[in-house]
Amino acid sequence: MTKFKHILSAALATMSLAGSAAATSYSISWSGDFGHRLEGEFGFAKGLKGVINADDIDYLKISIYRGSSLLGSRQWSDGTSDGVFNLNFDTAAGMFITGGDGFGAGGQAWFLQAGDLGCSTAGFFSGGFGEGVCYIDHSAGKPVSTGVVGQDLARGVPASRLTASLLQMPAVPLPAGGLLAVTAFALLAGLRRRKAA
C-alpha cells in the first residue's frame, strides 16, 4: 500500500506541474479623443516578477476602433514585429509604465515604424510626448496618429489612459491520460485490499 501511495503522489505532482506553466494574462484598454479606443490582451510566463519588457512577453494583440468601426488590428508573437516594439510593464503594480521616453524604459511604442509615430497596420504610443493610437487611413493610403488632445504625460496632465486588468484563467483540467492513471491506481489498490482480506 505504501508503494501505491508513493506512485499516486508522484503522478499527481507531475500533473500539477504540467498546469503550472500557464501564462499570466491581462486585458488592455485605452480611450482617446474623437471616439478612438484600443482593446487588446497580452500575456507572459507565470512567475515573472518586477518590470518586464518586450523580450519577456509571450503574446500581445490589439484592435483599434473609432466608435464601433474597426480601424486596424495587430498581433505580436515570438519576438517578430515590423519596426519599433517597446513595452514596459510593472508586474507588482499590474500597470504599464508611462510618462517617460516612449521608445525607452519609461513608455510604450507598439508596432510603430522607426523614427516616427507611423505604423503599417495598427500601433500605440505612450511617452512624454503624449499617447495615442496609429492606424491606416485607407482613403488616403497613409498612417494616421491620433491621441489625447493637449495631453502632456511629462507634466502628468492628464494621467495615462492605458489600463491593464488581470484575466482570471480557468482551472487547467486534469489531462485524460492522468485521470486514467489515477483511476487505474485506485482500482489496483481496491483489488489489493480484496486479496489481502
Contacts in CASP RR format, 6 or more apart in sequence:
PFRMAT RR
TARGET T0000
AUTHOR 0000-0000-0000
METHOD contacts of the structure
MODEL  1
MTKFKHILSAALATMSLAGSAAATSYSISWSGDFGHRLEGEFGFAKGLKG
VINADDIDYLKISIYRGSSLLGSRQWSDGTSDGVFNLNFDTAAGMFITGG
DGFGAGGQAWFLQAGDLGCSTAGFFSGGFGEGVCYIDHSAGKPVSTGVVG
QDLARGVPASRLTASLLQMPAVPLPAGGLLAVTAFALLAGLRRRKAA
1 189 0 8 1.000
1 192 0 8 1.000
4 185 0 8 1.000
4 188 0 8 1.000
4 189 0 8 1.000
4 192 0 8 1.000
7 185 0 8 1.000
8 182 0 8 1.000
8 185 0 8 1.000
11 178 0 8 1.000
11 181 0 8 1.000
11 182 0 8 1.000
11 185 0 8 1.000
12 182 0 8 1.000
15 174 0 8 1.000
15 175 0 8 1.000
15 178 0 8 1.000
18 172 0 8 1.000
18 175 0 8 1.000
19 172 0 8 1.000
20 46 0 8 1.000
21 45 0 8 1.000
21 46 0 8 1.000
22 46 0 8 1.000
22 169 0 8 1.000
22 172 0 8 1.000
23 43 0 8 1.000
23 44 0 8 1.000
23 45 0 8 1.000
23 46 0 8 1.000
23 58 0 8 1.000
23 59 0 8 1.000
23 169 0 8 1.000
24 43 0 8 1.000
24 44 0 8 1.000
24 45 0 8 1.000
24 46 0 8 1.000
24 47 0 8 1.000
24 48 0 8 1.000
24 91 0 8 1.000
24 166 0 8 1.000
25 41 0 8 1.000
25 42 0 8 1.000
25 43 0 8 1.000
25 166 0 8 1.000
25 167 0 8 1.000
25 169 0 8 1.000
26 41 0 8 1.000
26 42 0 8 1.000
26 43 0 8 1.000
26 94 0 8 1.000
26 164 0 8 1.000
26 165 0 8 1.000
26 166 0 8 1.000
26 167 0 8 1.000
27 39 0 8 1.000
27 40 0 8 1.000
27 41 0 8 1.000
27 164 0 8 1.000
27 165 0 8 1.000
27 167 0 8 1.000
28 38 0 8 1.000
28 39 0 8 1.000
28 40 0 8 1.000
28 41 0 8 1.000
28 42 0 8 1.000
28 60 0 8 1.000
28 62 0 8 1.000
28 162 0 8 1.000
28 163 0 8 1.000
28 164 0 8 1.000
29 37 0 8 1.000
29 38 0 8 1.000
29 39 0 8 1.000
29 40 0 8 1.000
29 162 0 8 1.000
29 163 0 8 1.000
29 165 0 8 1.000
30 37 0 8 1.000
30 38 0 8 1.000
30 124 0 8 1.000
30 131 0 8 1.000
30 132 0 8 1.000
30 133 0 8 1.000
30 161 0 8 1.000
30 162 0 8 1.000
30 163 0 8 1.000
31 37 0 8 1.000
31 38 0 8 1.000
31 161 0 8 1.000
32 132 0 8 1.000
32 133 0 8 1.000
32 146 0 8 1.000
32 147 0 8 1.000
32 148 0 8 1.000
32 161 0 8 1.000
33 146 0 8 1.000
33 147 0 8 1.000
33 148 0 8 1.000
33 149 0 8 1.000
34 66 0 8 1.000
34 146 0 8 1.000
35 65 0 8 1.000
35 66 0 8 1.000
35 67 0 8 1.000
36 64 0 8 1.000
36 65 0 8 1.000
36 66 0 8 1.000
36 67 0 8 1.000
36 71 0 8 1.000
36 132 0 8 1.000
36 133 0 8 1.000
36 146 0 8 1.000
36 147 0 8 1.000
37 64 0 8 1.000
37 65 0 8 1.000
37 66 0 8 1.000
37 67 0 8 1.000
38 62 0 8 1.000
38 63 0 8 1.000
38 64 0 8 1.000
38 65 0 8 1.000
38 124 0 8 1.000
38 133 0 8 1.000
39 62 0 8 1.000
39 63 0 8 1.000
39 65 0 8 1.000
40 60 0 8 1.000
40 61 0 8 1.000
40 62 0 8 1.000
40 63 0 8 1.000
41 59 0 8 1.000
41 60 0 8 1.000
41 61 0 8 1.000
41 167 0 8 1.000
42 57 0 8 1.000
42 59 0 8 1.000
42 60 0 8 1.000
42 61 0 8 1.000
42 87 0 8 1.000
42 89 0 8 1.000
42 164 0 8 1.000
43 57 0 8 1.000
43 58 0 8 1.000
43 59 0 8 1.000
43 60 0 8 1.000
44 52 0 8 1.000
44 56 0 8 1.000
44 57 0 8 1.000
44 58 0 8 1.000
44 89 0 8 1.000
44 91 0 8 1.000
45 56 0 8 1.000
45 58 0 8 1.000
48 56 0 8 1.000
48 91 0 8 1.000
49 91 0 8 1.000
49 92 0 8 1.000
50 90 0 8 1.000
50 91 0 8 1.000
50 92 0 8 1.000
51 88 0 8 1.000
51 89 0 8 1.000
51 90 0 8 1.000
51 91 0 8 1.000
51 97 0 8 1.000
51 105 0 8 1.000
52 87 0 8 1.000
52 88 0 8 1.000
52 89 0 8 1.000
52 91 0 8 1.000
53 86 0 8 1.000
53 87 0 8 1.000
53 88 0 8 1.000
53 89 0 8 1.000
53 105 0 8 1.000
54 79 0 8 1.000
54 85 0 8 1.000
54 86 0 8 1.000
54 87 0 8 1.000
55 79 0 8 1.000
57 76 0 8 1.000
57 87 0 8 1.000
57 89 0 8 1.000
58 77 0 8 1.000
59 75 0 8 1.000
59 76 0 8 1.000
59 77 0 8 1.000
60 75 0 8 1.000
60 76 0 8 1.000
60 77 0 8 1.000
60 87 0 8 1.000
60 110 0 8 1.000
61 73 0 8 1.000
61 74 0 8 1.000
61 75 0 8 1.000
61 76 0 8 1.000
62 73 0 8 1.000
62 74 0 8 1.000
62 110 0 8 1.000
62 111 0 8 1.000
62 122 0 8 1.000
62 123 0 8 1.000
62 124 0 8 1.000
63 70 0 8 1.000
63 72 0 8 1.000
63 73 0 8 1.000
63 122 0 8 1.000
64 70 0 8 1.000
64 71 0 8 1.000
64 72 0 8 1.000
64 73 0 8 1.000
64 122 0 8 1.000
64 123 0 8 1.000
64 124 0 8 1.000
64 133 0 8 1.000
64 134 0 8 1.000
64 135 0 8 1.000
65 71 0 8 1.000
71 122 0 8 1.000
71 133 0 8 1.000
71 135 0 8 1.000
71 136 0 8 1.000
72 121 0 8 1.000
72 122 0 8 1.000
72 135 0 8 1.000
72 136 0 8 1.000
73 121 0 8 1.000
73 122 0 8 1.000
74 110 0 8 1.000
74 111 0 8 1.000
74 119 0 8 1.000
74 121 0 8 1.000
74 122 0 8 1.000
74 123 0 8 1.000
76 85 0 8 1.000
76 110 0 8 1.000
76 111 0 8 1.000
79 85 0 8 1.000
81 111 0 8 1.000
82 111 0 8 1.000
82 113 0 8 1.000
82 120 0 8 1.000
83 111 0 8 1.000
83 112 0 8 1.000
83 113 0 8 1.000
83 114 0 8 1.000
84 103 0 8 1.000
84 109 0 8 1.000
84 111 0 8 1.000
84 112 0 8 1.000
84 113 0 8 1.000
84 114 0 8 1.000
84 115 0 8 1.000
85 109 0 8 1.000
85 110 0 8 1.000
85 111 0 8 1.000
85 112 0 8 1.000
86 102 0 8 1.000
86 103 0 8 1.000
86 104 0 8 1.000
86 107 0 8 1.000
86 108 0 8 1.000
86 109 0 8 1.000
86 110 0 8 1.000
87 96 0 8 1.000
87 108 0 8 1.000
87 110 0 8 1.000
88 96 0 8 1.000
88 97 0 8 1.000
88 104 0 8 1.000
88 105 0 8 1.000
88 106 0 8 1.000
88 107 0 8 1.000
88 108 0 8 1.000
89 95 0 8 1.000
89 96 0 8 1.000
89 97 0 8 1.000
89 164 0 8 1.000
90 96 0 8 1.000
90 97 0 8 1.000
94 164 0 8 1.000
94 166 0 8 1.000
95 163 0 8 1.000
95 164 0 8 1.000
96 107 0 8 1.000
96 108 0 8 1.000
96 126 0 8 1.000
96 160 0 8 1.000
96 162 0 8 1.000
96 164 0 8 1.000
97 105 0 8 1.000
97 106 0 8 1.000
97 107 0 8 1.000
97 108 0 8 1.000
98 106 0 8 1.000
98 107 0 8 1.000
98 108 0 8 1.000
98 126 0 8 1.000
98 127 0 8 1.000
98 131 0 8 1.000
98 153 0 8 1.000
98 160 0 8 1.000
98 162 0 8 1.000
99 106 0 8 1.000
99 107 0 8 1.000
99 126 0 8 1.000
99 127 0 8 1.000
99 128 0 8 1.000
99 130 0 8 1.000
99 153 0 8 1.000
99 154 0 8 1.000
99 156 0 8 1.000
99 160 0 8 1.000
100 106 0 8 1.000
100 107 0 8 1.000
100 127 0 8 1.000
100 128 0 8 1.000
100 153 0 8 1.000
100 154 0 8 1.000
101 107 0 8 1.000
101 127 0 8 1.000
101 128 0 8 1.000
102 108 0 8 1.000
102 109 0 8 1.000
102 125 0 8 1.000
102 126 0 8 1.000
102 127 0 8 1.000
102 128 0 8 1.000
102 129 0 8 1.000
103 109 0 8 1.000
106 127 0 8 1.000
107 126 0 8 1.000
107 127 0 8 1.000
107 128 0 8 1.000
108 124 0 8 1.000
108 125 0 8 1.000
108 126 0 8 1.000
108 127 0 8 1.000
108 131 0 8 1.000
108 162 0 8 1.000
109 124 0 8 1.000
109 125 0 8 1.000
109 126 0 8 1.000
110 123 0 8 1.000
110 124 0 8 1.000
110 125 0 8 1.000
111 119 0 8 1.000
111 120 0 8 1.000
111 121 0 8 1.000
111 122 0 8 1.000
111 123 0 8 1.000
111 124 0 8 1.000
111 134 0 8 1.000
112 118 0 8 1.000
112 119 0 8 1.000
112 123 0 8 1.000
112 125 0 8 1.000
112 134 0 8 1.000
113 119 0 8 1.000
113 120 0 8 1.000
113 143 0 8 1.000
117 125 0 8 1.000
117 134 0 8 1.000
117 143 0 8 1.000
117 145 0 8 1.000
118 134 0 8 1.000
118 143 0 8 1.000
118 145 0 8 1.000
119 134 0 8 1.000
119 135 0 8 1.000
119 136 0 8 1.000
119 143 0 8 1.000
119 145 0 8 1.000
120 136 0 8 1.000
120 143 0 8 1.000
121 135 0 8 1.000
121 136 0 8 1.000
122 133 0 8 1.000
122 134 0 8 1.000
122 135 0 8 1.000
122 136 0 8 1.000
123 133 0 8 1.000
123 134 0 8 1.000
123 135 0 8 1.000
124 131 0 8 1.000
124 132 0 8 1.000
124 133 0 8 1.000
124 134 0 8 1.000
124 162 0 8 1.000
125 131 0 8 1.000
125 132 0 8 1.000
125 133 0 8 1.000
125 134 0 8 1.000
125 145 0 8 1.000
126 132 0 8 1.000
126 153 0 8 1.000
126 160 0 8 1.000
126 162 0 8 1.000
127 153 0 8 1.000
127 154 0 8 1.000
128 152 0 8 1.000
128 153 0 8 1.000
128 154 0 8 1.000
129 153 0 8 1.000
129 154 0 8 1.000
130 147 0 8 1.000
130 148 0 8 1.000
130 151 0 8 1.000
130 152 0 8 1.000
130 153 0 8 1.000
131 147 0 8 1.000
131 148 0 8 1.000
131 151 0 8 1.000
131 153 0 8 1.000
131 160 0 8 1.000
131 161 0 8 1.000
131 162 0 8 1.000
132 145 0 8 1.000
132 146 0 8 1.000
132 147 0 8 1.000
132 148 0 8 1.000
133 145 0 8 1.000
133 146 0 8 1.000
133 147 0 8 1.000
134 143 0 8 1.000
134 144 0 8 1.000
134 145 0 8 1.000
134 146 0 8 1.000
135 143 0 8 1.000
135 144 0 8 1.000
136 142 0 8 1.000
136 143 0 8 1.000
136 144 0 8 1.000
137 143 0 8 1.000
137 144 0 8 1.000
148 158 0 8 1.000
148 161 0 8 1.000
151 157 0 8 1.000
151 158 0 8 1.000
153 160 0 8 1.000
174 182 0 8 1.000
END
